[in-house]
Amino acid sequence: MELFSTNKLFKEEKYEEILALWRNDESRNRMTDWDKWYVLLSLNKQKRYQETLDAYKLLRAKRDESTETELWQRIEDTVCRALYYAHVKTFDFRQGDSSKLFKQVDYILAHSSDSPYSVKGKAALFVVDAAEEGKLAVENASELIIRYLDAVNPSTLGREEFEYIDQQGNRRAKAPDREIWYAARAKALLKLQRYGECMACCDEALRELRGFHYSNDSWLRYRKAKCLLALGKPDDAKRCISEAQARGAHHWCLSQVLFEIERNGGEHQAALALGAECALADPSHEMRVSFYEEFADYLEQSGLTHEAALHRRLVILIRQENNWGLKQKHLGWTNLDDVSAMDKAEILKTLKPLWKEWRSAAKSYLTGVVIRVLPEGGSGFIQDEQGGQYYFNAKDYTHGKQKPIVDQRVRFTLVDKLDRKKNEVKKNAVDISII
């Protein structure tokens, strides 16, 4: 057979012709290792992954020791890809024993190159995802996560998001592998109390990545602030959160850190307001179930027994709704008769006005007049009674149906926000209501 004839056949997508040569004993014996690589590629192209692995066993048994290193690495990458799709990605966690999965992934990590086209990163992130979801029976999931993440160079991971169609037919976008790597590593390092490494990881991610998914930029800043707080630097943690919020990051997790700072500092009114800020952030209360437990403990310690009971009832209902089960501490909570009979809708109907009251009580409000509305009506400027002028966005009106009109008298509060055109932090009017 002419040298590299399989190369030509492969480019012409004549995969079956290549495989016919492989199945013929005479032609197979005349194949070079380059030809055999194209056999593996042809099988992979047709998603015949187990056959790829079977062919590799035969190839490896008759390997020519003079095979150049570059070619053999290409062969290994092809085989690792087949191993990933045939066994790793389809691994059945219900069998309970994950040792086979670890063995397969460890093989991939040891034999794959750092090429962006290898499955090294995918295999490591598969284990990380399984560990985060509690699918692996391991003593310390965070240590395992770090071990597998550190086996991969993040610069080799993809920057592009992955689009897919979910079971309901909706188009979804999955975060790039590189973003997932940083987010998972920062989370695990924080759990392991490796605060210096966690902060360095967060800083590197915020510097290197663009266009975050699932509020990962806010979570990275949250974890950096948590590290600073754990290191006894509450002022630095507060500054970290304030800078993030000024740049447009408004996620409940950031308010949670500020709640901890004010709670630890004995600032009761501010802590209540920030706890309420977390609760009112969005309707995804199940995401905050751990925070509601923490908030309930604080309320009880502050003598707000009934309010604590309402939050604990919400925790129980959320856990039951999601089939998360109840732990011993939940069963030990004291029940109040008027609260224990309430369903989730009734609890939220009672808590929402309370949250709004706590949030408003800690704010300093100004009054003023809308002096300018920009052409599209989505923003403008408010002037307070002392002559100060502040930019506002119409979405910051407290009732969505209200629209800004020139000469409209309003009540508002101020926050720091980044003016992206001038790259300056300025006071903006928010929480606007008509008076």
N, C-alpha and C positions, 0 to 999 in steps of 0.2 A: 504494500500500500504506500502511496506517495505521502511523504512527510507533510503533516498539517492538512491533509485532505478533509479531515473532520472539521477543521476550522471553516472551510468553504461551505460544507454542508450545514454547519451550525448557523452561519450567517444567513443562509437561505431558508432557515427554519425547517430543515429536513431532518427532524429529530429521529423519526422512525428508521431512516436509512442508517443513521449513526448507530442506533441500537441493534439493527440487523447485523451490522459488522461485529458488534460486541458479542452477540449470541453465537456467531460462527467461530468455532474453535481455532481454525486456521488464521482467519483475519485478526482475531483477538490476540493471538500469540505474536503477531507482527506489529501490534500497536505500540506506539511510543507512549510515554507517560502523558504527553500533551494530548494525544488522541483519547486516552482514558479520562482525562479531565473533561473533555467535551462529552464523553459518555455520561459522566455524572451531571454535567450541566443540562444535558438533554432530558435526563430523568427529572431533575429539579424543575425544569421549565414546564413539564407536564404534571407537576405536583405528585410525582410518584416517589415520595420521600423515603419510604421503607426500602424500595428497590435501590435507591441511591446508597443507602447504608449497607445493603447486602453486596452491592457492586464494590463498594469501598473495601469491605473485608477481603475480597478476592484480590483487589488491586494492592492493598497493603501487604498481603502475604507474598506477593511477587514483586515488591517494590525494588526498583533499581537504586542502589545506594548512591549512585552518581547523579540522581535526579537533583536538578538545581533547586536551591532553597526557595526562590520566588515561586516556582511552579508548585512545589509541595505545599506552600502556604495557601495558594489558590485552591488546591485540592482540599486542604483542611477546612477552609472557609466554606466551600461548597457542601462538604459533609456536615459541618456544624449547622448550616442552614437547614439541611434535611433533618437533622436530629431535633432542632428546635421546633419545626413545624410538625414532625411526626410524633414526637413524644412530650416535649416540654409544654408547648402551647395547649396541647390537648390533655394535659395531666388531670386525672380524676382525684380530687382531694378527698372524696368520700371513702377512699380505701384506707385512709388514716396514716399510712406509713409514707413519710415524705423523703426517706433516705434515697430512694431511686431518683427522685427529682433533683436532689442536691448533687448526686453523682453525675447526672446528665448535664446539669448547668455548670458544674465545676469543670467538666470535660470541655465544654464550649469556651469557658473563660480561659482555660489553659491553652487551647489550640487555635482559637480564632485570632485574627489580626485586629489591629485597632482601626482598620479601614471603616469609613462611614457606611460601607455596604455590607459589613459583617453583621451577624446577629448577636454579637457579644453584649451590646447594650440592652437589646430586647430581652435576652435571657436573664440578665441580672435584674432588670426592672420587673420581670415577671415574678421572680422570687420576692422582691421588695413589696410589690403590690399584694401578693399572697400573705406576707408577714403583716402588713398594715391591716389587712382585713381579718386577721386572726385565723387563717386557714392552716397555718403550720403549727404543729405541736412542739414549740421551742420555749426554753426557759426565759430567754431575753431576746425578744423580737428586735429591739432597737440595736443591740450589738450585731445581730445577724444582718440587719439592713445596712449598717455601716460597712460590714465586711464585704457585702456584695456590691455596694455602690463604689467603694474604694478600689474594686477590681476593674473599674471602667474609667477611662479618661473622658470627662464630660465634653471636651472640645470635639470628640469624635461623634457625639450624638446629634441627631437631627434638630434643626431650628424650626422646621415647618410643622404646623399643626396637622392633625390627621382628621379628615372629615369622614363621617359615616352616617348611615341611616339607622335610627333606633327601631325597636320593635313596633312602635306606634307610627312609623313612617316619617318621623321628623328628622330633619338634617341636623346633625350634631358635630361639634368640633372638639377633638381631644387635644390637650396641651402637648406641645413638642416634648420629645424624650429628654432634651436638655433641661427644660424647665421642671419636668417631673423629678429629674435627678437632684437638682438643687433643693426643691421643695421637700422631698423625702429626707434628704440628708440633714437639712436644718431642723426638721421636726424630730428626727432620731437623736441628733446631738443635744437638743434641748432636754429631751427625756433622760438622757444619760448624764445631764448636768455638766457637759463639756462646753461651758459657756463661751470661752475664748474662741474655740473652733466654730461654734455655732454662729457667733457674730461675724467671723471672717467669711463663713459660707454665705450668710445673708448679704453682706456687703458685696461679695463677688457676684452673686446672682443679680442683685439690683443694678450692678455696673455693666454686666455682660448681656443681660437679657432685655428684650423689648416685647411689648404687647402681651402682657400676662393673661392667663386664663384663670377662671374660678377665683378671682381676687387673690391670686398667689402673691402679688406684690405686697398687698396689705398683710397677709399672713407672714411673710418674711420680715416685715417691719415689726409685726407683733412679736415674733420670736426673738428678734434682736432686743426689743424693749424688755421682754421677759428676762432675758439674760442680764441686762443692765440692772433690772430690779433685784434679781437674785444675788447680784454682786454688791448690793447695797448702794446703788447709784440711782435713786428714784428721780432726781432732777434730770439726769441724762436720759433716763427712760422716757420721762415726760416730754423732753425736748425732741426725742426721736419720733414720738407719736405726733407731736404738734407739727413737725416738719412734714411728715407724711400727709397729714390732714390738709395742710396748706397747699400741698401739691395735688389735691383732689382725691386722696384716698379716704373714703368714708365707709368704713366697714365696722360692724359691731365688735369685732375682735379687738380693734384699737381702743374703743371705749371701755372694753373689759379691763385692759391694762391700766387705764387711767382710774377706773373704779378701784382696783387693787391699791394703787398709789394713794388715793384719797382715803380709802378705808384704813390702810396702815398708818396714815398720818393723822388719823382722828378727825378728819374733815367730814362729819356726818352728812350735812346737807349736800355737799358736792358728791359724796359717794352715792347717795340716793339718786341724785340726778343722772349720774353716769350709768348706774345700774338700769335706770329707766330708759336711758338712751340706747343701751344694748337691746332691751326688750322691744322697743318700738322700731328698731332698724328695718325689719322686714317680717313677713308672715312665717318665715321658716323657723318656727319655735323649736322643732326637733333638733336643729343644729346647736341650740343653746341649752340643751337639757342639763348639761354639767354646770353651766353658769348659773342656771336657776337654782340648783342645789346650793351652790356657794352663796348666792344672793339671799336665799331663804335662811341660811345659817346666820348671815350678818343681820338680817331683819330681826330674828329671834334674839340675838345678842343685844340688839338695840331696843328691846322691849316691845317690838311690833309683832306680837304673837299671832294675831289674826292674819296679818299680811304675809307672815312667814308660812302659815298654814295654806293660804291660797297658792303660793308658789310651789309648795311641796305637792299639793293636789295636782297642779299642772304637770309637774315632773312625773308623777305616777301615771296620769292619763296619757302622756306622750309615750312613756315606756310601754304601756299596755297596747296602745294604738299601733306601735311598731314591732310588737312581739319581742321586746328586748328583755323582758323578765324583770322581776324586782329583787333587789339585793337585801341582805339582812337589815341594813341601815334604813331602807325604805319601809320595811315592815315595822320597824321600831319607832317610826314617827308618830307623835301624838295626833289623833284625829279630833277635829272639832265638828260637832254634829251638823252645823249649818254649812260646813265646807265639804265634808265627805260625801254628801249627796249630790253635789254639783257636777255637771258634765263639763267637757272642755269648752264648749261655746259659752256656758254660763260663767266659767272661771275667767275666760278672756274678756267677756263683757264687763266683769267686775274689775279686772286688773287694768285694762287700758286707760280708763279715766284716771286711775291712781298713778299709773306711770306718767301720764301727761302732766299731772299736777306736780309730781316730784321733779320732772324735767324742767318745768317752767319756773319752779320756786328758786332754783339756783342761778337763773339767768338774769342779767341786767338788761332791761328793755329800754329802747329809745323810741321817741315819736318823731315823725317827720312827714314830708310831703314828696310824692313822686314828681320830680321836676322834668324828667325826660324819659320817653319810651322809644327805644330804637326801632327802626323801620318794620322789622318783622314781628314786633310785639313780644318777643321772647325774653327781653332784658331791658335794662335802663339804669337810671340813677335816682337815688333818694337823697334828699337833703334834710338833716336833722335840725333841731331848733337852735343849735349853736352855729349853724352854717356849714357843718361837715357834710361832704358829699360822698356817697358810697354806691358802688356798682351792685346790681342785683340781677338774679335770674328769676324768671317768672315761676320756675318749678319750685322756688323756695317760698311761695305763698302757701299758707297752711291749709287752704282749701283749694283743690285743683280747679274748681270752676271759676274762681275769682281771677280777673285779668287786670293787669296794671293799666291805669289811666292817669294822664297828667293832672296834677292838682289833687290827687287822691291822698287822703290822710291815712297814714299807716303806723303800725307798731311793729318794731323789729329788734333784732339783736345782731351783734357783729361777730364775725369769725375771720381768721386769717386765711387768705387764699392766694395762690400763685397767679400773678398776671403773666401769662406765658409769653406775650409779645414783648414785655419789658424785662421778663425774668426777675420780677420783684414780688415780694409778698405784701399784699395790701389787705385792708379791712373791707369785707364784703357784707352787705345786708342779707340776713337769712331769717327764717322763721317769721315771715311777714304776714300780718293780718290787717284787714281794713278796720278803721275805727271811725 
